[in-house]
Amino acid sequence: MFDSLADQMKKDDKETTSNAQRVMLWVGVLAVAVVVFGGLYMGVRMLG
């Protein structure tokens, strides 16, 4: 009968963002993760 606030937020978010925006968001998240973990990996390699 009544939607929870979380359900309403998901519905609103889905309506306001396009597939291209979601893909670009995940590409950005992946790029940041690669840079962070790559930096950590290189830092450990430099120490040893």
N, C-alpha and C positions, 0 to 999 in steps of 0.2 A: 504494500500500500504506500508506504513512505520510503523514499530512497535515503540511504545514509549519506552523510556528508562526503565520505570517501568515494562512494559510487557517483555522486553528483559531480565531484571534482574530476574524476576520470572521464566522465561523459563530456564535461565542458572542455577538458584538455584535448580530447580526441577531436572535437568539433573545431577547435581553433588552430590546430597544427596540422600541416599537410604531411604526407608521407616523405616528401623531400626534406622537410625540416627535421623529421625524426631520424632519417638516415644520416643527415649531416651532423646531428647531435651525437649519434653513436660513433660516427667516424672520428669526430673530435675527441670523444672519450677514449676511444681506442688509441688515437695518436698520443694523447697525454700519458696514457698508461705505458705505451712503448717507450716514450722519452724518459719517464720516471724510472721504470724498471731497467731500461738500458743504461741509464746513468748510474744506478746502484750497482749493476753488474760490472760496468767499467771501473767504478770506484773500487770495488773489491778486487778486481783483476790488477789494478795499479798497486794496491797494498801488498799483494802476494808475490 
